[in-house]
């Protein structure tokens, strides 16, 4: 009776589909498990070669497979939306600041800040603690850091521009004076909120 019950779980009623369960001893959401999903499918296909199942369709499902698919899709889409976001922010800053060099420097600083943040996160979580970053960390971090970084940079640059009518050095000093206390406080509030 247990064998019959088991076959009902692993075989379709028409006998044309079978399910094989792969139970791993590693973290099903870890980098290793996600990267080996394809290898498990390839092994099943290789095992079917030379048998009556040689032309059978082999696919994988489950949380690890779905996570691996999501990871691949997010990586592919991230390149597109990151480029669009950077270009959109750059265009907005060019219009608002009526300059080319300042917006390019501001956006470059924000992108460099994002890259440094990801580097520190990977170093801390993956290399020091041995915990893989989830697929959502980099895209969400990008959105938050680019939005907030560009916003604060634009605020700071516009204050410098307002105060630079009587000279650039005085404008930078007054810009630091008027925004120097506001931006760090806003960054602290944002960091605490995200934490």
C-alpha positions as CSV (number, residue, x, y, z in Angstrom):
1,X,0.0,0.0,0.0
2,X,2.8,2.5,0.8
3,X,4.4,1.8,-2.6
4,X,1.1,2.5,-4.4
5,X,0.6,5.7,-2.3
6,X,4.2,6.7,-3.3
7,X,3.6,6.1,-7.0
8,X,0.6,8.3,-6.9
9,X,2.8,11.2,-5.7
10,X,5.5,10.5,-8.2
11,X,3.6,9.3,-11.3
12,X,0.8,11.0,-13.2
13,X,-2.5,9.1,-13.5
14,X,-1.8,8.5,-17.2
15,X,1.7,7.2,-16.5
16,X,3.3,9.8,-18.9
17,X,4.9,12.0,-16.3
18,X,7.1,11.2,-13.4
19,X,8.4,13.4,-10.6
20,X,11.9,12.9,-9.1
21,X,12.6,14.6,-5.8
22,X,16.1,15.9,-5.2
23,X,16.7,16.6,-1.5
24,X,20.0,18.5,-0.9
25,X,21.9,18.8,2.3
26,X,22.9,22.4,1.5
27,X,21.0,25.7,1.8
28,X,18.3,25.6,-1.0
29,X,18.6,29.4,-1.5
30,X,22.4,29.6,-1.4
31,X,24.5,30.5,-4.3
32,X,25.7,26.9,-4.7
33,X,22.2,25.4,-4.9
34,X,21.0,28.0,-7.3
35,X,24.0,27.6,-9.6
36,X,23.6,23.7,-9.6
37,X,19.9,23.6,-10.7
38,X,20.9,23.2,-14.3
39,X,23.4,20.5,-13.4
40,X,20.7,18.4,-11.8
41,X,18.5,18.7,-14.9
42,X,21.5,17.8,-17.1
43,X,22.3,14.8,-15.0
44,X,18.7,13.6,-15.4
45,X,18.9,14.0,-19.1
46,X,22.2,12.2,-19.2
47,X,20.7,9.3,-17.2
48,X,17.9,9.0,-19.7
49,X,20.2,8.6,-22.7
50,X,20.1,5.2,-24.3
51,X,16.8,4.3,-22.6
52,X,13.2,4.6,-23.6
53,X,13.1,8.0,-21.9
54,X,15.8,9.4,-24.1
55,X,13.4,11.8,-25.8
56,X,11.5,12.8,-22.7
57,X,11.2,16.4,-21.6
58,X,13.1,17.1,-18.4
59,X,12.5,20.2,-16.4
60,X,12.9,21.3,-12.8
61,X,10.6,23.1,-10.4
62,X,10.5,23.9,-6.7
63,X,11.7,26.8,-4.6
64,X,15.3,26.5,-5.6
65,X,14.5,26.3,-9.4
66,X,12.2,29.2,-9.1
67,X,14.7,31.2,-7.1
68,X,17.4,30.4,-9.7
69,X,15.1,31.6,-12.5
70,X,14.3,34.8,-10.6
71,X,18.0,35.4,-10.0
72,X,18.8,35.0,-13.7
73,X,15.9,37.3,-14.7
74,X,16.7,40.0,-12.2
75,X,20.4,40.0,-13.3
76,X,19.3,40.3,-16.9
77,X,16.8,43.1,-16.2
78,X,19.0,44.9,-13.7
79,X,21.4,46.0,-16.5
80,X,18.5,47.5,-18.4
81,X,16.8,49.3,-15.6
82,X,20.0,50.5,-14.1
83,X,21.1,52.1,-17.4
84,X,17.6,53.7,-17.8
85,X,17.6,55.0,-14.2
86,X,21.1,56.5,-14.5
87,X,20.3,58.1,-17.8
88,X,17.0,59.5,-16.5
89,X,18.6,60.9,-13.3
90,X,21.4,62.4,-15.5
91,X,18.9,64.0,-17.8
92,X,16.9,65.4,-14.9
93,X,20.0,66.8,-13.2
94,X,21.1,68.4,-16.5
95,X,17.8,70.1,-16.8
96,X,17.6,71.3,-13.2
97,X,21.2,72.4,-12.8
98,X,21.6,73.7,-16.4
99,X,25.0,72.2,-16.6
100,X,26.7,69.1,-18.0
101,X,29.8,68.5,-15.9
102,X,28.2,68.8,-12.5
103,X,25.4,66.3,-13.2
104,X,27.9,63.8,-14.7
105,X,30.1,64.1,-11.6
106,X,27.1,63.8,-9.3
107,X,25.8,60.7,-11.1
108,X,29.3,59.2,-11.2
109,X,29.7,59.7,-7.4
110,X,26.3,58.1,-6.8
111,X,27.2,55.0,-9.0
112,X,30.6,54.8,-7.3
113,X,28.9,54.9,-3.9
114,X,26.6,52.1,-5.0
115,X,29.5,50.0,-6.2
116,X,31.4,50.6,-2.9
117,X,28.3,49.7,-0.9
118,X,27.8,46.4,-2.8
119,X,31.5,45.6,-2.4
120,X,31.4,46.1,1.3
121,X,28.2,44.1,1.6
122,X,29.7,41.2,-0.4
123,X,32.9,41.3,1.7
124,X,31.0,41.4,5.0
125,X,28.1,38.9,4.3
126,X,29.6,36.5,1.8
127,X,33.3,36.4,2.7
128,X,33.3,37.1,6.4
129,X,30.0,35.6,7.5
130,X,29.6,33.0,4.7
131,X,26.0,34.1,3.9
132,X,25.1,34.6,0.3
133,X,23.4,37.9,-0.7
134,X,19.8,37.4,-1.8
135,X,19.1,38.2,-5.4
136,X,17.0,41.2,-4.4
137,X,19.7,43.0,-2.4
138,X,21.6,44.6,-5.3
139,X,18.6,45.9,-7.3
140,X,16.8,47.2,-4.2
141,X,20.1,48.8,-3.0
142,X,20.6,50.4,-6.4
143,X,17.1,51.9,-6.5
144,X,17.5,53.3,-2.9
145,X,21.1,54.6,-3.3
146,X,20.6,56.2,-6.7
147,X,17.3,57.8,-5.7
148,X,18.6,59.1,-2.4
149,X,22.1,59.9,-3.5
150,X,21.0,61.8,-6.6
151,X,18.4,63.7,-4.5
152,X,20.9,64.8,-1.8
153,X,23.5,65.5,-4.5
154,X,21.0,67.7,-6.4
155,X,20.0,69.5,-3.2
156,X,23.7,70.2,-2.4
157,X,24.6,71.3,-6.0
158,X,21.6,73.6,-6.3
159,X,22.5,75.3,-3.0
160,X,26.0,75.8,-4.2
161,X,24.7,77.2,-7.5
162,X,22.3,79.6,-5.7
163,X,25.1,80.9,-3.5
164,X,27.7,81.1,-6.3
165,X,26.4,84.3,-7.8
166,X,29.2,86.2,-6.0
167,X,31.9,83.7,-6.5
168,X,32.4,79.9,-6.6
169,X,34.4,79.6,-3.4
170,X,31.9,81.6,-1.4
171,X,29.1,79.6,-3.0
172,X,30.7,76.3,-1.9
173,X,31.2,77.5,1.6
174,X,27.7,78.8,1.9
175,X,26.3,75.7,0.2
176,X,28.1,73.5,2.8
177,X,26.8,75.8,5.5
178,X,23.1,75.7,4.5
179,X,22.9,72.0,3.6
180,X,25.8,70.6,5.7
181,X,23.5,69.8,8.6
182,X,20.4,68.8,6.7
183,X,21.8,66.2,4.4
184,X,23.6,64.0,7.1
185,X,20.4,64.2,9.3
186,X,18.3,63.1,6.4
187,X,20.8,60.3,5.6
188,X,20.7,59.1,9.2
189,X,16.9,59.0,9.1
190,X,16.9,57.1,5.8
191,X,19.5,54.6,7.1
192,X,17.6,54.0,10.4
193,X,14.4,53.5,8.4
194,X,16.0,51.0,6.0
195,X,17.7,49.2,8.9
